[in-house]
Amino acid sequence: MVQKIGIESKENYQPFELTINRGSTIVLQFDQDIWNLEEAQQLAKVWQDAYPNNPIMVTFKGMEIKGVLNGKFL
């Protein structure tokens, strides 16, 4: 299923189109020099409302995800 979502940034407005599968995680990255925490939270909610069957992960510019460990914690 293809859904369109447009976000107007403070810099430039460029609509875009994504193809997102059910259950795929959507990763949003915010530049804290452009977006404050409240704006980032509001935009994450917009995405969650638009894609209720997809987890939303928020990161910030300069934050790097090194990997994921799968397993049980004892």
C-alpha positions in Angstrom: 0.0 0.0 0.0 1.3 3.4 -0.9 0.5 6.4 1.3 1.6 9.9 0.9 2.6 12.2 3.7 4.1 15.6 3.3 5.9 17.4 6.1 6.7 21.1 5.8 10.1 21.8 7.2 11.4 25.2 8.3 14.0 25.0 5.5 12.3 23.8 2.3 9.0 22.2 1.5 9.4 19.1 -0.6 6.6 16.5 -0.6 7.7 12.9 -0.9 6.2 9.5 -1.3 7.0 6.4 0.7 6.1 2.7 0.3 5.9 1.2 3.8 5.0 -2.4 4.6 2.8 -3.2 7.6 5.0 -3.8 10.6 8.1 -2.1 9.2 9.7 0.4 11.6 9.8 4.0 10.5 12.9 5.8 11.7 12.7 9.6 12.0 15.8 11.7 12.5 15.6 15.2 13.8 18.2 17.9 13.7 18.0 19.7 17.1 19.3 22.9 15.5 16.1 23.0 13.4 13.5 21.1 15.5 12.9 21.4 19.2 11.8 18.4 21.3 8.2 19.5 21.3 8.1 19.8 17.5 9.8 16.4 17.2 7.2 14.8 19.5 4.3 16.3 17.5 5.7 15.1 14.2 6.3 11.6 15.6 2.7 11.6 16.6 1.6 12.7 13.1 3.5 9.8 11.7 2.2 7.3 14.3 -1.4 8.4 13.5 -0.7 8.1 9.7 0.9 4.7 10.1 -0.8 2.9 13.1 0.6 -0.5 12.1 4.2 0.6 12.1 6.4 1.3 15.1 8.0 4.8 15.0 11.6 5.3 16.2 13.0 8.8 16.8 16.6 9.7 16.7 18.5 13.0 16.7 21.2 14.2 14.4 24.5 13.0 15.9 22.9 9.9 17.5 24.1 6.7 15.9 22.6 3.3 16.4 25.5 0.8 16.5 23.4 -2.3 16.4 20.8 -4.5 18.0 21.4 -7.5 20.3 18.8 -10.2 20.2 18.5 -12.5 23.1 17.2 -12.8 26.6 18.3 -10.8 29.6 18.7 -12.8 32.7 
